[in-house]
Amino acid sequence: MKGAAMYRYRCVQCRTTSPPVLTQAALAQERQSHRALAHGGHVPDGEQIVTPPRFSFFDLPREQQVFGTLIVLVIVIGILVRAL
């Protein structure tokens, strides 16, 4: 699951965090299930949705930035050469 967006439901009242899930639909199911089982269907104060930080190109190591940029340039040049 590396690289995929993963969401977690956090209940501050119970001091618990759900296992990571890949979709917002699965996250909604985790939330509803917890509310029903632990809080009688009520919304606990302070509940949170934990989302992963957004990806940034500048978070990559310098070597991957350079190599990725070169690959993109090669692809763009290849497309331009084929089009002309």
Summary of the structure (lengths in Angstrom):
residues: 84
radius of gyration: 21.0
end to end distance: 40.8
largest distance: 66.3
contacts: 174
relative contact order: 0.15
helix: 49%
strand: 13%
